[in-house]
Amino acid sequence: MSFDLAEWLNLALRWLHLVAGIAWIGGSFHFIGLDMRLRKPAPDKVQEGVTGEDWAVHGGGFYHSQKYQVAPSNMPSELHWTKWESYVTWISGFALLVLVYYIGAQTYLIDPAKAKLRESDAIALGLSALVAGWFFYDTICRSPLGRSNRLVGLIWFAFLVLAAIFLNSLFNARAAYMHIGAMIGTSMVANVFFVIIPNQRKVVAALVAGREPDPALGAAAKQRSLHNNYMTLPVLFIMISHHYPMTYGAQRPWIVLSLLGLTGVAVRHVFNLRHRDAKTGTTMAVAVVLALASMTYVSMEKAWSAKAETSIAELASASPAVKPATAAMTYSDIEPVLAKHCSGCHSQRPTNPAFTAPPLGAVLDSYAHVRALAPRIKAVTVDSEVMPLGNSTGMTRTERQMLADWIERGTPQ
């Protein structure tokens, strides 16, 4: 009997990360929505310090929420804090980053075709990106530029795009995507840990001491909460993007990341506008255009790539010194390619030490298995070229084209 501790740990961390993330993001969406739905109380029912109220119905009951712009005159006997959801989300996410991308740096992080990095150097770069992202974002917020949320958003977005270009030039594309997500997630949690919770504690301490709390503390906490609200959907996209190689497998994956990230921001803004009973038509149209733009760009890249490969093939066939290597190929012709570049991971018993089972259950050890997975093989080895990960086996363009031609000809046996 065998027990794969790493795989069970991976499962446990992913599950914990997902559950904690749902709790954190759900709470964030609830409170931001609540804040935007607040209405001024009726003049004859105004309580001291209350600036807004909201009535809601859920689960067969009615709820009445009130907001104090600064704080109530007397400290309530029981006060609920929302913080551990965010902390657990980051801790579990960072543990996954270490387990997958740092312990498995040679397989999942380093791309030798881009940069010949030592594992320690690559890991140091990844960690530095998380720290640099937070300090840059926090500096903007604390500067005079921080008075405008839109300006902060534009500058932060530009910084993340530049970071994506830089990381993609060093890491494999999937790892670059994940580190951008980790940079955003780290900044979101740091907002809670360094700004939101400390400011709330200062307000509580002032009330206990009988002093008037500083309104600026609440304003700063609210600003960071609003920023977190708009960063959630881009982070969620990055979390699931590793299942979709057409995103990070583009020739310029940072463009796809930028477009889909902005799509998430626009969709989140649609929800926020609806909470305020404001018109959403224009913002919804922007979200649709951004989503379509990302899909169009990926399709155009494939078309450009196919056109370039066709031109190269025409030049090769026109030269008498070059013989087409893919003429009348059968499974026996491409089986050595699969054995060299794929079977190390995608076999019943992988020889790649990073895996104890074939990733995603994809086994490429027979004609029947390969034929069944042919469209997926073409998508990840030819269209996006994200496999083998980091091209660790040195798969050539000619070998990729052999696979493509064999698949396009109906996978002859």
C-alpha positions in Angstrom: 0.0 0.0 0.0 1.4 3.4 -0.9 0.6 6.8 0.7 1.3 9.9 -1.4 1.6 12.6 1.3 2.3 15.4 -1.2 -0.8 14.8 -3.2 -3.0 14.6 -0.1 -1.4 17.7 1.2 -2.1 19.4 -2.2 -5.7 18.4 -2.0 -6.1 19.6 1.6 -4.6 23.0 0.9 -6.6 23.5 -2.3 -9.8 22.7 -0.5 -8.9 24.9 2.5 -7.9 27.7 0.1 -11.2 27.4 -1.8 -13.4 27.3 1.4 -11.6 30.2 3.1 -11.7 32.2 -0.2 -15.4 31.7 -0.5 -15.9 32.9 3.0 -13.7 35.9 2.6 -14.9 37.0 -0.8 -18.5 36.3 0.1 -18.2 38.5 3.2 -16.5 41.2 1.1 -19.3 41.2 -1.5 -21.9 41.2 1.3 -20.5 44.3 3.1 -19.7 46.3 0.0 -23.2 45.6 -1.3 -24.7 46.5 2.0 -22.8 49.7 2.2 -24.0 50.7 -1.3 -27.6 49.8 -0.5 -27.8 52.0 2.6 -30.5 54.6 2.6 -30.9 57.6 5.0 -33.3 56.7 7.9 -36.6 58.5 8.1 -36.3 61.8 10.0 -38.6 60.6 12.8 -36.5 57.3 13.3 -33.0 58.7 13.1 -30.7 57.4 15.9 -27.7 59.3 17.0 -24.7 58.6 14.8 -26.6 56.4 12.3 -26.0 57.6 8.7 -27.7 54.8 6.8 -29.9 51.7 7.1 -30.9 48.7 4.9 -33.8 46.3 5.2 -33.4 42.9 3.6 -35.2 39.5 3.5 -33.4 36.2 3.4 -34.1 32.6 4.5 -37.6 33.5 5.6 -36.6 36.3 7.9 -36.2 40.1 7.8 -32.9 41.9 8.6 -32.4 45.5 9.6 -28.8 46.8 9.2 -27.6 50.2 10.4 -24.3 52.0 9.7 -22.5 54.4 12.0 -20.3 56.7 9.9 -17.6 56.8 12.7 -18.8 54.7 15.6 -21.7 54.3 18.0 -21.7 56.4 21.2 -21.3 53.3 23.3 -19.3 50.2 22.7 -21.6 47.2 22.1 -21.2 44.3 24.5 -20.4 41.9 21.6 -18.6 42.9 18.4 -17.9 40.6 15.5 -14.6 40.9 13.6 -14.1 39.7 10.0 -10.4 38.9 9.5 -9.5 35.2 9.8 -11.2 34.3 6.4 -8.6 36.5 4.6 -5.7 35.3 6.7 -6.5 31.6 6.1 -7.0 32.3 2.4 -3.5 33.8 2.1 -1.8 31.2 4.3 -3.3 28.3 2.3 -2.6 30.0 -1.0 1.0 30.7 -0.1 1.4 27.2 1.1 0.2 26.0 -2.3 2.6 28.3 -4.1 5.4 26.8 -2.1 4.3 23.2 -2.6 3.6 23.4 -6.3 5.8 26.2 -7.7 8.8 26.3 -5.3 9.3 22.7 -4.3 8.5 21.8 -7.9 10.4 24.7 -9.3 12.2 22.7 -12.1 8.9 21.5 -13.4 6.4 24.3 -12.8 8.4 27.5 -12.3 11.5 27.6 -14.4 11.5 27.7 -18.2 15.1 27.1 -19.4 14.2 28.4 -22.9 13.5 31.8 -21.4 16.1 32.1 -18.6 18.5 29.6 -17.1 17.7 30.2 -13.5 18.8 28.3 -10.4 15.9 27.1 -8.3 17.0 29.4 -5.4 17.2 32.4 -7.7 13.8 31.7 -9.3 12.1 31.3 -5.9 13.8 34.5 -4.6 12.4 36.3 -7.7 8.9 35.0 -7.0 8.9 36.0 -3.3 10.4 39.4 -4.2 7.5 40.0 -6.6 4.9 39.5 -3.8 6.7 41.9 -1.5 7.4 44.5 -4.2 3.8 44.4 -5.3 2.5 45.2 -1.8 5.0 48.0 -1.2 4.2 49.7 -4.5 0.5 49.5 -4.1 0.6 50.7 -0.4 2.9 53.6 -1.4 0.4 54.8 -4.0 -2.5 54.6 -1.5 -0.6 56.6 1.1 0.6 59.2 -1.4 -1.5 62.2 -2.6 -2.4 60.1 -5.6 -4.4 57.9 -3.2 -7.1 60.4 -2.9 -8.5 59.2 -6.3 -9.5 55.6 -6.4 -9.6 55.6 -10.2 -6.0 56.9 -10.4 -4.8 54.3 -7.9 -6.5 51.6 -10.0 -4.9 52.8 -13.3 -1.4 53.0 -11.8 -1.8 49.6 -10.0 -3.1 48.0 -13.2 -0.2 49.4 -15.2 2.3 48.1 -12.6 0.7 44.6 -12.7 0.9 44.5 -16.5 4.6 45.4 -16.4 5.1 42.8 -13.7 3.4 40.2 -15.9 5.6 41.0 -18.9 8.7 40.8 -16.7 7.8 37.5 -15.0 6.7 35.9 -18.2 10.2 36.7 -19.6 11.7 34.6 -16.8 9.2 32.0 -15.7 7.0 29.6 -17.6 3.7 31.3 -18.5 1.5 29.5 -16.0 3.8 30.3 -13.2 3.9 34.0 -14.3 0.1 34.1 -14.2 0.0 32.5 -10.7 2.5 35.0 -9.3 0.5 37.9 -10.6 -2.5 36.4 -8.8 -0.4 36.0 -5.7 0.8 39.6 -5.9 -2.8 40.8 -6.0 -3.9 38.4 -3.2 -1.0 39.4 -1.0 -1.9 43.1 -1.4 -5.5 42.3 -0.6 -4.7 40.4 2.6 -2.1 43.0 3.6 -4.8 45.6 3.3 -6.8 43.7 5.9 -3.8 43.0 8.2 -1.9 46.4 8.0 -4.8 48.9 7.4 -8.3 47.7 7.9 -8.0 45.8 11.2 -5.5 48.1 12.8 -7.7 51.1 12.0 -10.8 49.4 13.4 -8.8 48.6 16.6 -7.9 52.2 17.0 -11.5 53.2 16.6 -12.5 50.7 19.3 -9.7 51.8 21.6 -10.8 55.4 21.3 -14.4 54.5 22.2 -13.3 52.5 25.2 -11.2 55.5 26.3 -14.1 57.9 25.9 -12.5 59.8 23.0 -14.0 60.7 19.6 -12.6 58.3 17.0 -10.7 59.8 14.0 -13.0 59.7 10.9 -9.9 59.3 8.7 -9.3 55.8 10.1 -12.7 54.6 8.9 -12.3 56.3 5.5 -8.9 54.6 4.9 -10.3 51.2 5.9 -13.3 51.7 3.6 -11.1 52.6 0.7 -8.9 49.5 1.1 -12.1 47.4 1.4 -13.4 48.8 -1.9 -10.1 48.2 -3.6 -10.2 44.5 -2.4 -13.7 44.3 -3.8 -12.6 45.2 -7.3 -9.5 42.9 -7.2 -11.5 39.7 -6.3 -12.7 38.7 -9.8 -9.3 39.1 -11.5 -7.8 36.9 -8.7 -10.5 34.3 -9.1 -9.8 34.2 -12.9 -6.1 33.6 -12.3 -7.0 30.8 -9.8 -8.8 28.8 -12.5 -6.7 29.9 -15.5 -4.2 27.0 -15.1 -7.0 24.7 -16.4 -7.3 26.8 -19.6 -3.9 26.8 -21.5 -5.3 29.0 -24.3 -5.1 31.9 -21.8 -1.5 31.6 -20.5 -0.4 29.7 -23.6 -0.8 32.8 -25.9 2.3 34.2 -27.4 1.8 37.3 -25.3 -0.1 35.9 -22.3 0.1 39.2 -20.5 -2.3 40.7 -23.0 -4.9 38.0 -22.4 -4.4 38.4 -18.6 -4.9 42.2 -18.9 -8.1 41.9 -21.0 -9.7 39.2 -18.8 -8.5 41.0 -15.6 -10.2 44.2 -16.8 -13.3 42.1 -17.7 -13.5 41.0 -14.0 -13.2 44.6 -12.8 -16.0 45.6 -15.1 -18.2 42.8 -14.1 -17.6 43.6 -10.4 -18.5 47.3 -11.2 -21.8 46.1 -12.7 -22.7 44.5 -9.4 -21.8 47.5 -7.5 -23.8 49.8 -9.7 -26.8 47.5 -9.3 -26.4 47.8 -5.5 -26.8 51.6 -5.9 -29.7 51.2 -8.3 -27.6 52.9 -11.0 -27.7 52.2 -14.7 -25.4 49.3 -15.7 -25.8 49.2 -19.5 -22.6 50.9 -20.5 -20.4 49.0 -18.0 -22.0 45.7 -19.0 -21.2 46.5 -22.6 -17.6 47.3 -21.7 -17.3 43.9 -19.9 -18.7 42.1 -23.0 -16.3 43.9 -25.3 -13.3 43.1 -23.1 -14.2 39.5 -23.0 -14.7 39.3 -26.7 -11.5 41.2 -27.3 -9.6 38.5 -25.3 -11.1 35.7 -27.3 -10.5 37.5 -30.6 -6.9 38.2 -29.7 -6.2 34.5 -28.9 -7.9 33.4 -32.2 -5.9 36.0 -34.2 -2.7 34.7 -32.6 -3.5 31.2 -33.7 -4.3 32.4 -37.2 -1.0 34.4 -37.4 1.0 31.4 -36.1 -0.7 29.0 -38.6 0.0 31.4 -41.5 3.7 31.7 -40.5 4.0 27.9 -40.2 2.4 27.5 -43.6 4.8 30.0 -45.2 7.8 28.1 -43.7 6.4 24.8 -45.0 5.9 26.2 -48.5 9.5 27.4 -48.5 10.7 24.1 -47.3 8.8 22.1 -49.9 10.1 24.5 -52.6 13.7 23.5 -51.8 14.9 20.2 -53.3 17.3 19.8 -50.4 14.5 19.5 -47.8 12.2 16.5 -47.6 8.9 16.9 -45.8 9.2 14.9 -42.5 5.5 14.6 -41.9 4.4 12.8 -45.1 2.1 9.9 -44.6 2.8 9.6 -40.9 1.2 6.9 -38.7 1.1 6.4 -34.9 4.4 4.5 -35.1 6.1 7.8 -36.4 4.8 10.0 -33.5 5.1 7.4 -30.7 8.8 8.1 -30.2 7.9 11.8 -29.8 5.3 11.1 -27.2 7.7 8.7 -25.4 10.4 11.4 -25.3 8.3 14.4 -24.3 5.1 13.1 -22.7 5.3 9.7 -21.2 7.6 10.8 -18.3 4.5 12.4 -16.8 1.5 10.9 -18.6 1.9 7.2 -17.9 0.5 4.8 -15.3 3.7 5.2 -13.3 5.3 8.5 -14.2 9.1 8.6 -14.2 9.1 12.4 -13.5 9.7 12.7 -9.7 7.2 15.6 -9.6 4.3 13.2 -10.2 3.1 10.0 -8.7 0.1 9.8 -11.0 -0.6 11.1 -14.5 -1.7 14.8 -14.4 -5.4 15.2 -14.9 -5.6 11.4 -15.4 -4.3 11.7 -19.0 -2.4 8.5 -19.9 -0.6 8.5 -23.2 0.6 4.9 -23.3 -1.4 3.5 -26.2 -2.9 4.4 -29.6 -6.4 4.3 -28.1 -5.5 6.7 -25.3 -3.6 9.1 -27.5 -6.4 9.2 -30.1 -9.0 9.9 -27.5 -6.9 12.8 -26.2 -5.7 14.1 -29.6 -7.6 17.4 -29.5 -6.3 18.2 -26.0 -2.7 17.2 -27.1 -2.8 19.5 -30.0 -4.2 22.4 -27.9 -1.4 22.2 -25.3 1.6 21.1 -27.4 0.9 22.8 -30.7 -1.6 25.7 -30.3 -0.4 27.0 -27.0 3.0 25.2 -26.6 2.6 25.1 -22.8 3.5 21.4 -22.7 5.9 20.0 -21.8 5.9 22.4 -18.8 8.8 24.8 -19.3 9.7 22.7 -22.3 11.9 20.8 -19.9 12.4 18.0 -22.5 13.4 20.4 -25.3 10.5 19.6 -27.6 11.3 21.2 -31.0 9.0 23.0 -33.4 9.4 20.2 -35.9 8.2 17.6 -33.4 5.2 19.8 -32.5 4.4 20.1 -36.2 4.6 16.4 -36.6 2.0 15.9 -33.9 -0.2 18.6 -35.4 -0.1 17.1 -38.9 -0.8 13.6 -37.6 -3.8 14.7 -35.6 -5.1 16.9 -38.5 -4.9 13.8 -40.8 -7.3 11.9 -38.5 -4.7 10.1 -36.3 -3.9 7.2 -38.7 -2.9 4.1 -36.9 
